[in-house]
Structures are given as structure tokens and as C-alpha cells.
Amino acid sequence: MSDDRFPRESLTHRLSDGRLLGYAEYGDPTGTPIVFFHGTPSSRLMFRVGDEAARSAGVRLIAPDRPGIGLSTHKPGRRIADWPADVVSLADALGLSHFAVVGISGGGPYAMACATFIPERLSSMGAVSGMGPLDHPVLFKTLTHSYRAIFGLARLGGIPYSMFCRAVAASVRRWPASILASASGKEPSAERKGIKTTEAWHALKIASVEAFRSGSSGPGHDVHLLATPWGFVPDNGRVRTFLWHGNADTIVPAAMTHHLAESMQGCEISIIPGAGHFWGLANAAIIIGAMTSVRQEAA
């Protein structure tokens, strides 16, 4: 899966408890730092799609794998609220005193955790097609029947869910394009066709396969955490916050972002007409531009 165009996408950082945290870097290695959190199931490699936009904007795009995903060591029993500590450890090792964070889809709650627990380290926070709290019964019902079934099974956990995760891992490794096509089948047709003709589709495929590098336990636990109570209420009182969501998203409905906007007062919300779940892949420049504008205003 290595690509000579991206020489810094198989990096690791040793955490204080001995675990490895895998991460990639794209864009300008001396630029303004933005830490991006991948979707679910996915990995650091999905952010190849942001390399050109980050380089053009003078941004150092840093993309870590969550525990048990890609190059990162699994951490049984981890919580979403544990993630900010791993991010701080990586930031300290990279010499970053302040940085922005952006979460894509299932990475959204992890960006919100950072805004809640380490606001003093953040210049801004963003969520793109971000998942909302699925323990909220109304939000859970906005999911399609198939996703309700998956997250319902993930919520219960146990042997049936473990077997399901192993089956998904085997399928993704063997037929990544088919699995992605199935997952995106109800998204806007123009968006799906557009993505399949770009580098983004290839990045999504390899990122999905990479997610299961060490097996299904890490990605499976990642989905389980989205399906169960997060353990915190998102708080962006001290962090400039941007939310983006397509109103035609069938994977993570825009109702999630509307709900989050109500609980995070003062955030800047953009609902994109006709856009689906993959809007962010084709519009990295917009996202990066918003995040860097905060630093420019403060300068």
C-alpha cells in the first residue's frame, strides 16, 4: 500500500503506556498543523485526498490511527474520552503547542472529545459529516434500517458482534471496492460517480483495508463506542467550531449535525444542499481554509 508520493504515512509514536500510535503526515511538513481523525472503519491513509490542498494552503496535515486500527496498538476497553490524551502525547512529541482538529464521520466524536477535554491546546475544531450520539433515540431512528441493525448489534457486543466484525474484515480485505460501493449505494449518484473517477476512491479503498491490518477487534470496538453513550457532553465553549454536513447524506444523516449544533452554542454550521456523505473528500480545501482562517484572524 506504500506510495512514493507520500513518504511520511507509516510513522509511529511510542505512548507512555508502551502502545504505538501510528500516523501519517501530508501537505507542508513545516506548515500550520491540523490533526485529522479518520472515519469508521477507515484509517490514516484516507487523508491522501487532502495532501494537495494542505500543501497549497501551507498546512501540515497529521492523521493518526485510533487504537487497534492500522499501525496503532489495540487498547481493550478504551473510551472516546481517552483519545485526547493520545493526541496530546503525539502533539508534544511533534513539538506542537497549539493545533486544529477535524473529525470525519465516525471521527467527529473524537474531535469533539478534544474540544471538551483539551481546549487549551486547540486553535479550532471541525466535524465533517460527523456522527451524533446514537444513544439518543430520535437520532438513532434517522439511520437507515441496515445501519440501525449494525449499530444495534454493535451496542450489544458479545460473540455475535465479534463474528460479524470478523466477517466484515474478511470481506473488506477481499472486495474493498464492492464493500464501499454497497455502503455508498444510497448516496447522491453524481457524488458517487464523481468520487469513483478520482484519487479519493482509491484512498478510501486502501484506508479501509488498512483499518483491519491487525484484525477486527480495533475497528469493531470503534463502532461499538459510537453505538454506546460517549461518556461526555460535547463542549466547545472555548474552541472555535465548524460543522459541515450534506443534507442528502444517507450514511450519517444531517440530523446528527443539527443536534450537535444545538448543544454546541456558537458553532458555525454549514448544511450543503444536495451533498452526501463524501462531500468532504472533494472539498478538503474548504475545510482546511476554514480551520486556518482562525489562526490568521488571531495573528
Beta strands, then each sheet from edge to edge (+ up, - down):
strand 1: 11-14
strand 2: 20-27
strand 3: 32-37
strand 4: 59-64
strand 5: 99-104
strand 6: 122-128
strand 7: 241-246
strand 8: 268-272
sheet 1: 1+ 2- 4+ 3+ 5+ 6+ 7+ 8+
end
